[in-house]
Amino acid sequence: MTNYNLYSIDAYIGLGSNLQDPVIQVSSAILQMTQLPHTSLHSFSNLYSSRPMGPPDQPSYINAVAWLKTRLSAHALLKQLQSLENVHGRIREGAHWGPRTLDLDILVYGNNKLKSQTLNVPHPGIKLREFVLYPLHEVNKNLMIPGLGAVHRIQPRCYPNGLIKLPL
């Protein structure tokens, strides 16, 4: 694995799946992130089981967070992540927050605040989502989220809401 620490950006990626063996979907996506161009996998969280955020008649989700070091721009990274979702059979239609084979979100991209038609960073729902904050805290409790503050200060204010940390 190439070391991209010099001149790279720390990017935190939220992973989620609730279809077609979600544990394998999320675990294999983490492994496949090591193959992204100009990017290395620095660390990743345990897997967590969470209640669905959208329609209640869907299976629970498996979630995790990966910490990447990348030289890709935020939009180039997004494009790579969407390609990875497609490899996993992601279909972008149906109910908002509906079931999916793989969902990859850029949660934080360095100290940047970005807002475009295709990408909002930091992720707009980050401070309200236990399935993001708990694994993010596990990966880097000292992470400063632009406009929100330190993860170790935000995470305790977010109720776990049935979130379960899965054993290794």
Residue pairs with C-beta under 8 A, 6 or more apart in sequence:
1 34
1 40
1 41
2 40
3 40
4 38
4 39
4 40
4 69
4 70
4 71
5 40
5 69
7 71
8 40
8 69
8 70
8 71
9 69
9 70
9 71
9 109
9 110
9 112
10 42
10 67
10 68
10 69
10 108
10 110
11 67
11 68
11 69
11 70
11 74
11 77
11 106
11 108
11 109
11 110
12 65
12 66
12 67
12 68
12 106
12 107
12 108
12 109
12 136
12 139
12 140
12 143
13 33
13 65
13 66
13 67
13 68
13 81
13 104
13 105
13 106
13 107
14 63
14 64
14 65
14 103
14 104
14 105
14 107
14 123
14 131
14 132
14 135
14 136
15 26
15 29
15 30
15 63
15 64
15 65
15 66
15 102
15 103
15 104
16 26
16 50
16 61
16 62
16 63
16 100
16 102
16 103
16 105
16 131
17 25
17 26
17 29
17 61
17 62
17 88
17 100
17 101
17 102
17 103
18 52
18 58
18 59
18 60
18 61
18 62
18 99
18 100
19 25
19 59
19 99
19 100
19 101
20 89
20 101
22 59
22 61
22 62
23 47
23 62
23 166
25 62
25 88
25 101
25 102
26 47
26 62
26 63
26 64
26 102
27 47
28 88
29 84
29 88
29 102
29 104
30 41
30 44
30 64
30 66
32 84
32 87
33 39
33 41
33 66
33 68
33 84
34 40
34 41
36 68
36 70
36 72
36 77
36 80
36 84
37 72
37 80
38 70
38 71
38 72
39 68
39 69
39 70
39 71
39 72
39 77
39 80
40 68
40 69
40 70
41 66
41 67
41 68
42 67
42 68
42 69
43 66
43 67
43 139
43 140
44 64
44 65
44 66
44 67
44 139
45 64
45 65
45 66
45 135
45 136
45 138
45 139
46 64
46 135
46 138
46 165
46 166
46 168
47 62
47 63
47 64
47 165
47 166
48 62
48 63
48 64
48 131
48 134
48 135
48 163
48 164
48 165
48 166
49 60
49 61
49 62
49 63
49 163
49 164
49 166
50 60
50 61
50 62
50 63
50 130
50 131
50 161
50 162
50 163
50 164
51 60
51 61
51 161
51 162
52 58
52 59
52 60
52 61
52 97
52 99
53 61
53 97
53 129
53 131
54 95
54 96
54 97
54 98
55 95
55 97
55 98
58 98
58 99
59 99
61 131
62 166
63 131
63 132
63 135
64 135
65 107
65 132
65 135
65 136
65 138
65 139
66 139
67 139
67 140
68 77
70 77
72 80
74 106
74 109
74 112
74 114
74 119
74 121
75 116
75 118
75 119
77 106
77 109
78 106
78 118
78 119
81 104
81 106
82 90
82 104
84 102
84 104
85 101
85 102
85 103
85 104
88 101
88 102
89 101
89 102
90 100
90 101
90 102
90 103
91 100
91 101
105 123
106 119
106 121
106 123
107 121
107 122
107 123
107 126
107 132
107 136
108 121
108 122
108 123
108 126
108 143
108 145
108 146
109 121
109 122
111 144
111 146
112 121
112 146
113 121
113 122
113 146
113 147
114 120
114 121
115 121
122 145
122 146
122 147
122 148
123 132
125 132
126 132
126 133
126 136
126 145
126 148
127 133
127 145
127 148
127 154
127 157
127 158
128 158
129 158
130 158
130 159
130 160
130 161
130 163
131 163
133 151
133 154
133 155
133 158
134 155
134 158
134 160
134 163
134 165
136 143
136 151
136 155
137 151
137 152
137 155
140 151
141 150
141 151
141 152
141 155
142 150
142 151
142 152
143 150
143 151
144 150
144 151
145 151
145 154
148 154
